[in-house]
Amino acid sequence: MRTDGVVLDLAHTDGSVTVDRGNSVRRTCTVTVPDVSLLPMSPMDQLAVYGARLRILRGIIYGDGSVEAVPLGLFRINSISGDPAFGPVTIDGSGLEAVVADDKFTAPYTTRGATNATAAISNLIQASIPGAVITNRATDATIGTMTWDAQSDRWAAVQECATAIGAEVYADADGQFVIAELPDLLTAPVAWNVDAGETGVLISANRSFSRDGMYNMVVASGENTEDNVPPVSATASDTDPTSPTYVSGPFGRVPKFYSSATLTSSTLALNAAQKLLRDSVKPNTTVSLTSLPNPCLEPGDVLRVTYEDGRRELQQVQSFSISLGLDSITIQTIGGKQDT
């Protein structure tokens, strides 16, 4: 999708899309195409490249020639490189979060006034991408006045506002921005059954455990003199005795501290603490799955995984990398729970 309005269908020879909930820019892509005319050779060509976007879909061609495809992302093109005579040409792109992140504040920016989190988030995003579609699936609330200095990261400001209501913000596969909480592993519907065996889709699996970067207690606090409210704080802990990171168990107590002026009530402080705790205790077990490709997956989706020995567990998608060819998909999951 060029900046001059021209939309081109590109034949490709290779490529992949990586989706990772742990990255500030959730989706990235690399695509290899044979068309050397895409390489910018003049300033006018460059105008068609800088700011251009790439929409990627993946799916199935049926025997009758019909196609069923789903989007894998809408990407800002970051770079195009290759041999100008023979090719191939490699295109690298990033999800639209990168557009907001690059638009640093050129002057101090404030949310002064009784501003809801979703309104603050929408204003921040649409100042960088006018007309951006923003969908809220979280419980909204009024947050405290927050002021960011010039040169501060606009996307980090977006996430800080979302954390105050226990949510995260990301650009989805259609390039629309979503404000949502991470689905609960035990209550969310199963999005896909990943089974071993002759009729299943599981090719291989590898389980691992690491305590690096993990904590099982979060203390969130807020102090906002501009709104003339007293300091607030709240604590969230892993209180599940069956959890490997149980706060009173052998894992030990590992606290994390978070502070933001957006937190002006104990409810907001608790929302932030619980959100940050979910981010940490979920990866107490990580599993790397190799399976047949499924382009419909999203981070946060719950999988029911059945191993060769018949054991089953629920896992939640953290990240995956999917080829644009016929290769398998590699999925990183978190928070495995035995499924009976």
C-alpha positions as CSV (number, residue, x, y, z in Angstrom):
1,M,0.0,0.0,0.0
2,R,2.1,2.9,-1.4
3,T,2.0,6.4,-0.1
4,D,0.7,7.6,-3.5
5,G,-2.4,5.5,-3.1
6,V,-1.3,2.6,-5.4
7,V,-2.0,-0.9,-4.0
8,L,0.1,-3.7,-5.4
9,D,-0.2,-7.5,-5.0
10,L,3.3,-8.8,-4.5
11,A,4.4,-12.2,-5.5
12,H,6.8,-13.6,-2.9
13,T,9.3,-16.4,-2.6
14,D,9.8,-16.5,1.1
15,G,8.9,-14.7,4.3
16,S,7.7,-14.9,7.9
17,V,5.7,-13.0,10.5
18,T,6.6,-13.0,14.1
19,V,4.1,-12.1,16.8
20,D,5.3,-11.6,20.4
21,R,3.2,-10.3,23.2
22,G,6.4,-9.5,25.2
23,N,7.6,-6.9,22.6
24,S,6.4,-3.3,22.5
25,V,5.8,-3.8,18.8
26,R,3.8,-7.0,18.7
27,R,4.2,-7.9,15.0
28,T,7.2,-7.8,12.7
29,C,7.7,-9.3,9.2
30,T,10.3,-10.2,6.6
31,V,9.2,-10.9,3.1
32,T,11.3,-11.8,0.0
33,V,10.0,-10.9,-3.4
34,P,11.5,-11.2,-6.9
35,D,10.3,-7.8,-8.2
36,V,13.4,-5.6,-8.4
37,S,11.3,-2.6,-9.4
38,L,10.4,-2.1,-5.7
39,L,14.0,-1.0,-5.0
40,P,13.9,2.9,-4.8
41,M,16.2,4.3,-7.5
42,S,15.1,8.0,-7.4
43,P,13.6,10.5,-4.9
44,M,10.1,9.8,-6.4
45,D,10.5,6.1,-5.8
46,Q,11.5,6.8,-2.2
47,L,8.3,8.8,-1.7
48,A,6.4,5.6,-2.6
49,V,8.4,3.6,-0.1
50,Y,8.8,5.8,3.0
51,G,5.5,5.5,4.9
52,A,4.2,2.6,2.7
53,R,2.5,-0.3,4.4
54,L,2.4,-4.0,3.8
55,R,-0.7,-6.1,4.4
56,I,0.0,-9.9,4.8
57,L,-2.5,-12.7,4.6
58,R,-2.1,-16.4,4.8
59,G,-4.6,-19.2,4.2
60,I,-5.7,-22.1,2.0
61,I,-6.2,-22.5,-1.8
62,Y,-8.9,-25.1,-2.2
63,G,-9.1,-27.6,-5.1
64,D,-11.6,-25.5,-6.9
65,G,-9.3,-22.5,-6.9
66,S,-11.1,-20.6,-4.1
67,V,-9.1,-19.0,-1.4
68,E,-9.7,-18.6,2.3
69,A,-7.3,-16.3,4.0
70,V,-6.9,-14.4,7.3
71,P,-4.7,-11.4,8.0
72,L,-1.3,-11.7,9.7
73,G,-0.7,-8.0,10.1
74,L,-0.6,-4.5,8.7
75,F,3.0,-3.4,8.7
76,R,4.9,-0.2,8.3
77,I,7.7,-0.8,5.8
78,N,11.0,-0.2,7.5
79,S,13.5,-1.2,4.9
80,I,13.8,-2.6,1.3
81,S,17.1,-4.1,0.1
82,G,18.4,-6.3,-2.6
83,D,20.4,-6.6,-5.8
84,P,19.0,-4.0,-8.2
85,A,19.7,-6.1,-11.2
86,F,18.9,-9.7,-10.2
87,G,17.1,-9.5,-6.8
88,P,15.7,-10.9,-4.7
89,V,14.3,-8.0,-2.7
90,T,13.8,-8.2,1.0
91,I,11.2,-6.1,2.8
92,D,11.2,-5.7,6.6
93,G,8.2,-4.2,8.4
94,S,6.9,-3.5,11.9
95,G,3.4,-3.3,13.3
96,L,1.8,0.1,13.7
97,E,2.9,0.5,17.3
98,A,6.2,1.5,15.8
99,V,4.6,4.6,14.2
100,V,3.4,5.8,17.7
101,A,6.7,4.9,19.4
102,D,8.7,6.9,16.9
103,D,6.6,10.0,17.4
104,K,8.3,11.2,20.6
105,F,6.8,14.1,22.4
106,T,8.2,17.4,21.0
107,A,6.8,19.3,24.0
108,P,5.5,18.3,27.4
109,Y,2.2,16.4,27.1
110,T,-0.4,16.2,29.9
111,T,-3.7,14.4,30.5
112,R,-4.8,17.2,32.8
113,G,-8.5,17.0,33.7
114,A,-10.8,14.1,34.6
115,T,-9.7,11.9,31.7
116,N,-10.6,8.2,31.3
117,A,-7.8,5.8,30.4
118,T,-9.3,4.9,27.0
119,A,-9.8,8.6,26.0
120,A,-6.2,9.3,27.0
121,I,-5.0,6.2,25.0
122,S,-7.0,7.2,22.0
123,N,-5.8,10.8,22.0
124,L,-2.2,9.6,22.2
125,I,-2.5,7.1,19.3
126,Q,-4.6,9.3,17.0
127,A,-2.2,12.2,17.4
128,S,0.3,10.0,15.6
129,I,-2.1,8.0,13.3
130,P,-5.2,10.2,12.6
131,G,-8.2,8.0,12.0
132,A,-6.7,5.0,13.8
133,V,-9.4,2.5,14.9
134,I,-9.3,1.8,18.6
135,T,-11.4,-0.9,20.3
136,N,-11.7,-1.1,24.1
137,R,-12.4,-4.5,25.7
138,A,-11.3,-3.5,29.2
139,T,-13.1,-1.8,32.1
140,D,-12.5,2.0,31.7
141,A,-11.8,4.3,34.6
142,T,-10.7,7.9,35.3
143,I,-6.9,8.1,35.8
144,G,-4.8,10.7,37.5
145,T,-3.2,13.6,35.7
146,M,0.0,12.5,34.1
147,T,2.6,14.7,32.3
148,W,5.4,13.4,30.1
149,D,8.4,15.5,29.2
150,A,9.5,16.4,25.7
151,Q,11.4,13.5,24.0
152,S,9.5,10.9,26.1
153,D,8.2,7.7,24.4
154,R,4.6,8.2,23.3
155,W,3.9,4.4,23.1
156,A,5.3,3.9,26.7
157,A,2.8,6.6,27.7
158,V,0.0,4.6,26.0
159,Q,1.0,1.5,28.0
160,E,1.2,3.4,31.3
161,C,-2.4,4.6,30.8
162,A,-3.5,1.0,30.0
163,T,-1.7,-0.5,33.0
164,A,-3.8,1.8,35.3
165,I,-6.9,-0.2,34.3
166,G,-5.1,-3.6,34.2
167,A,-4.9,-3.8,30.4
168,E,-2.5,-3.7,27.6
169,V,-2.6,-2.1,24.1
170,Y,-1.5,-3.6,20.8
171,A,-2.1,-3.4,17.1
172,D,-4.0,-6.5,15.9
173,A,-3.7,-8.4,12.6
174,D,-6.0,-5.9,10.9
175,G,-3.9,-2.9,12.0
176,Q,-6.5,-1.8,14.6
177,F,-5.6,-0.9,18.1
178,V,-7.0,-3.0,20.9
179,I,-7.2,-2.2,24.7
180,A,-7.7,-5.4,26.5
181,E,-6.8,-7.5,29.5
182,L,-4.9,-10.8,29.1
183,P,-7.5,-13.6,29.0
184,D,-7.7,-15.8,32.0
185,L,-6.2,-19.2,31.2
186,L,-8.8,-21.1,33.3
187,T,-11.9,-19.3,32.0
188,A,-11.1,-18.3,28.4
189,P,-12.5,-20.7,25.7
190,V,-10.0,-23.0,24.0
191,A,-9.0,-21.6,20.7
192,W,-7.2,-24.6,19.2
193,N,-6.6,-28.3,20.1
194,V,-2.9,-29.2,19.5
195,D,-2.9,-33.0,19.5
196,A,0.0,-35.4,19.0
197,G,-0.5,-38.6,16.9
198,E,-1.4,-39.5,13.4
199,T,-4.5,-37.3,13.2
200,G,-3.1,-34.4,15.2
201,V,-1.2,-31.3,14.4
202,L,1.6,-31.4,17.0
203,I,5.0,-32.2,15.6
204,S,7.2,-31.7,18.6
205,A,7.3,-30.0,22.0
206,N,10.0,-28.8,24.5
207,R,9.2,-27.7,28.1
208,S,11.4,-25.5,30.2
209,F,11.4,-23.5,33.4
210,S,13.3,-20.5,34.5
211,R,12.9,-18.0,37.3
212,D,14.7,-15.2,35.5
213,G,12.7,-12.0,35.5
214,M,9.9,-13.6,37.6
215,Y,8.3,-12.1,40.7
216,N,5.3,-13.2,42.7
217,M,4.3,-10.0,44.4
218,V,3.7,-6.5,43.0
219,V,3.3,-3.4,45.0
220,A,1.8,-0.6,42.9
221,S,1.6,3.0,44.2
222,G,0.5,6.4,43.1
223,E,1.1,9.9,44.3
224,N,-0.5,12.8,42.5
225,T,-0.2,16.3,44.0
226,E,-1.7,18.0,40.9
227,D,-5.0,16.2,41.5
228,N,-4.8,16.8,45.2
229,V,-5.4,13.2,46.2
230,P,-3.5,11.3,49.0
231,P,-1.0,8.6,48.1
232,V,-2.5,5.2,47.3
233,S,-1.0,1.7,47.1
234,A,-2.1,-1.9,46.6
235,T,-0.4,-5.3,46.6
236,A,-1.1,-8.3,44.4
237,S,0.4,-11.7,45.2
238,D,0.4,-15.2,43.8
239,T,-1.7,-16.8,46.5
240,D,-2.4,-20.1,44.7
241,P,-0.9,-22.9,46.9
242,T,-0.6,-25.1,43.8
243,S,1.4,-22.5,41.8
244,P,5.2,-23.0,41.6
245,T,5.5,-19.3,42.4
246,Y,3.2,-19.4,45.4
247,V,4.2,-16.4,47.5
248,S,4.5,-18.5,50.7
249,G,6.0,-21.5,49.0
250,P,9.6,-22.7,48.4
251,F,10.0,-20.3,45.4
252,G,10.4,-17.5,48.0
253,R,9.0,-14.0,48.0
254,V,10.1,-11.9,45.1
255,P,8.5,-8.4,45.0
256,K,8.3,-5.9,42.2
257,F,7.5,-2.2,42.8
258,Y,5.6,0.0,40.3
259,S,4.7,3.7,40.7
260,S,2.7,6.0,38.4
261,A,0.8,9.3,38.9
262,T,-2.0,7.8,36.9
263,L,-2.9,5.7,40.0
264,T,-5.1,7.9,42.1
265,S,-7.3,5.3,43.9
266,S,-6.7,1.9,45.5
267,T,-8.8,0.3,42.7
268,L,-6.4,1.7,40.0
269,A,-3.4,0.6,42.1
270,L,-4.8,-2.9,42.4
271,N,-5.6,-3.1,38.7
272,A,-2.0,-2.2,37.9
273,A,-0.6,-4.6,40.4
274,Q,-2.7,-7.5,39.2
275,K,-1.8,-6.8,35.5
276,L,1.9,-6.7,36.3
277,L,1.6,-9.9,38.4
278,R,-0.1,-11.7,35.5
279,D,2.7,-10.7,33.2
280,S,5.2,-12.4,35.6
281,V,3.7,-15.5,37.1
282,K,2.2,-16.7,33.8
283,P,5.6,-17.9,32.4
284,N,6.4,-20.2,35.4
285,T,6.4,-22.9,32.7
286,T,7.2,-22.2,29.1
287,V,6.6,-24.7,26.2
288,S,7.9,-24.4,22.7
289,L,5.5,-26.2,20.3
290,T,6.1,-27.0,16.6
291,S,2.9,-27.7,14.8
292,L,1.2,-27.4,11.5
293,P,0.6,-23.7,10.7
294,N,-2.5,-21.9,12.1
295,P,-2.6,-18.2,10.9
296,C,-5.7,-17.5,13.1
297,L,-3.7,-17.6,16.4
298,E,-3.4,-14.5,18.6
299,P,-1.2,-14.0,21.7
300,G,-3.4,-14.8,24.7
301,D,-5.2,-17.6,22.9
302,V,-5.7,-20.7,25.1
303,L,-4.5,-24.0,23.6
304,R,-5.3,-27.5,24.7
305,V,-2.2,-29.5,24.1
306,T,-2.3,-33.3,24.1
307,Y,1.1,-35.1,24.3
308,E,2.0,-38.5,22.9
309,D,1.5,-40.2,26.3
310,G,-2.1,-38.8,26.5
311,R,-1.4,-36.1,29.1
312,R,-3.3,-32.8,28.4
313,E,-2.7,-29.3,29.6
314,L,-4.0,-25.8,28.9
315,Q,-1.4,-23.3,27.6
316,Q,-1.6,-19.7,26.6
317,V,0.1,-18.3,23.4
318,Q,2.9,-15.8,24.2
319,S,4.5,-15.6,20.8
320,F,4.8,-17.4,17.5
321,S,6.6,-17.2,14.2
322,I,4.7,-18.3,11.0
323,S,6.2,-18.9,7.6
324,L,4.6,-17.6,4.4
325,G,5.5,-20.9,2.8
326,L,4.5,-24.4,3.7
327,D,6.7,-24.7,6.8
328,S,5.5,-25.5,10.3
329,I,4.7,-22.9,13.0
330,T,6.7,-22.4,16.2
331,I,4.6,-21.3,19.2
332,Q,5.9,-20.2,22.6
333,T,3.3,-20.7,25.3
334,I,3.1,-19.8,29.0
335,G,1.3,-20.8,32.1
336,G,0.7,-24.5,31.5
337,K,-2.1,-25.9,33.7
338,Q,-3.1,-29.6,33.8
339,D,-6.3,-30.2,31.9
340,T,-8.5,-33.0,33.2
